[in-house]
Amino acid sequence: MAEYDLKELQKIRENKDVLAYLDEHGIVDIDKFNDIYDYEKTLYDLQVELLKLQYDVIEKGKRVIIIFEGRDAAGKGGTIGRVTEHLNPKKVRVVALPKPTEEETGQWYFQRYIRHFPNAGEIVIFDRSYYNRAVVEPVFGFCTDKQHQLFMEQVPEFEKQLIDDGIILIKIFLTISKEEQAERLKERQEDVLKRWKIGSLDQQAQEKWDVYSRYIENLFKVTGTKKSPWFEISKDNKKKARLAAFRVIINAIVGKEQQQLDSFVDKHH
């Protein structure tokens, strides 16, 4: 998963003569190298801290749900990959549900998600979640206005019950600019190794940008409660967004006040 070996970066960083030589001959840009090192070092430290917290979650039988929502191509998958990279895989699950089956469409909307909720000592990460009904489904007409409205009325109380029962619920929304989204979608189309990421709905993300925006604004307004706030990470820089996501998760699990988060993390409640 790691893009660079931190130990190798550390060796180069400590050898000033080698680094100066590489920079002088145009092999390495020192400023860029330092940015890469600072990111990898900070990421490593946050991963260590999160792993320690997972030990505590397991030992004390805590239940943690982390919801990742966001604009198409905002980096949900990459961020989730970094979050889970060094966690105990036996006690963390990533849930990314396909479209509902015919049987599931006849159930209470939340039902198919509930069966994936954490047992004691588990962290469950939703790569998109029941919040599909808040944005994606109404944007593309996959639900009726009545179904959408009912969901928006039910979800605050539903989440209150989860939290009252002791579940640690963390809701993260990754967003990017329209221009950055266009670039990332183009990159996916042109890169054969990333083309699999493109879904049929992604291709309409740009043309439906304003419609998405209206539903996202309503999402924050209605479902971002004081008890269960949204943390919107708004940054076109993937690396900074990933670090911000780590800080949100770590602070939420330990119960710290979220004012400690970086300035580009906005709390919606």
ABEGO torsion letter per residue (X at the ends): XBABBAAAAAAAAABAAAAAAAAAAGABBAAAAAAAAAAAAAAAAAAAAAAAAAAAAAAAGBBBBBBBBEBBGAGAAAAAAAAAAABBAAABBBBBBBBBBAAAAABBAAAAAAAABBBBGBBBBBBEBAAAAAAAAAAAGABBAAAAAAAAAAAAAAAAAAAAAGBBBBBBBBBBBAAAAAAAAAAAAABAAAAAABBAAAAAAAAAAAAAAAAAAAAAAAABBAABBBBBBBBABAAAAAAAAAAAAAAAAAGBBAAABBAABBBBX
